[in-house]
Amino acid sequence: MKLDIKKLTPQERYKLIGKLIEEIKLRKYSYQTGKLYIGVVKRFLKSEKTPRNFLLTYSNKSRSTIRTTYFALKFFYKNVLKERFDENIPLTGQKTKLPVVLNKREVTRIIDVTENLKHKLVLMFLYYAGLRLDEMVNLRWQDIDFDRELIHIKTSKGEKERIIFLHYKLKELLKVYGIRKQGLVFKSQRDKKYSKRSIQQIIKKSAKKADIHKKITPHTLRHSFATHLLEAGADIRYIQQLLGHKSLRTTQIYTHVANKDIKKLANLL
């Protein structure tokens, strides 16, 4: 028997959301994905609409938002309600959005204008190691092998561990910062894990101080890391491994922003 959304009591909705949270946790979805799915399902249950009519209320939203809403409902029906999700809405592929990339001079300028040692180290890890924000705040001293000059990323997207190089510039600054045997590399003044918000603010302030007007986020430095490696001639498959991408297609986005081959074409004119 199919669930009648209109007949659900507040208590029944609450229980369904609880089951949804359990299913998300069991699959170890990221915090952000879980938050998005829970938000969608809460609004869906409150709307008392059919899945199709609910999706139609998102028709003026972006492709990405429509896709997320669709997959959240599909997940809810399949894994919580144990029912078939009969809606078969034609989904357009995600629009390819090219990443914002800094040139090497801009990266150097952002790092150089940052006087706070910890903040400078944050910027350098994002660029010289290509870390994601989650990986940055969870990085521990025992994950860094100074002798072999490697970093073991254990808290990564999709729980896929990987090994990346420890750049000599990072190694030298870490010595100045003060190497420890264990614990988190980055801690707040209250001796707690650095928040993502704090890192975002560091990027924003440093970019403003460096007089860079591009829209920069922590991920911009990761994009720059990959693009500069590609422009320098690194094999895209190695870049895929360094970034921890499951699919090579994800890494290939950087071929659209790398200017190595574009410059060669310009020289033909």
Steps between C-alpha positions, in 0.01 A plus 500: 500500500636836399550766761240777506700812582188703580395263781831506688499637854788722621625205708502270196693760298750530783554121501550493123764774522670297774510194271632716217787622720581138592514394133724795413735415788514131402616599152750746646382784280678829551359750749409738217313233299316385811400855586368560147301173490346554844399856407334385178306218665382723786362752249346220295316349797378839614376590150259204485553497122565205271867455408436637150310806619767565762772478236305741280531766772876487428461550125643852516805388699845406369573162340709406800218576747245301296735202478571507874127520579421212265772272639408588860140390440612188317729410791216561749252280315744218431684480833254635758154425363621186315282602207565545131557856392292515184585853393720496195568865441744568217806646664733709296865442567670737735618814327877501473626786711868574462689549827656832597879464490772731627824543312826429680570867570161538667556191716840630608354842577220358716749294701756780531254763630380262773709576808334265751705178489207265553294678235791485257529126563128454430539668161809296418333167583206589277730582210814287541305188603170565320296418810124522529357705786391189696845345457664817624309529829548127573871479414707349784872513570527121483373517140814686391812293428787749509768240420327368187351845424146370465156591634246224565148636450268284708189717528406551139189513283345155462742367765760443231843531659789630293867596519628835379845659502619731776629803312834631624349847564238343726763295679714805572210709630376213719842496669461870579140446613609225739472130422305282745465124528122474502171686502342739254735718298259792508330603822310810602606728785267296721699186414217359287477389137526787253160580353438513126370851550835609644687372194254669265560828683878457473468461122270800471723732703823391329349540152378848587840596642670364185261715290361199313146554377414149382237311698729285713412212733721237668425274203648761263847416629433129442388583144818702454713211632356263238508749214861604559611135513322434172653809339845386614454171314388262777304194382130555565473151654753595768306820565185288537675295771629808681153656506329176602254506210316173442447576132748642252212698350490714814869584463464579131319824584847650551588442136248775421676761716865400452653749256805296391346382172291815452820708496646271234197564279541875539856472373370351174341830397 
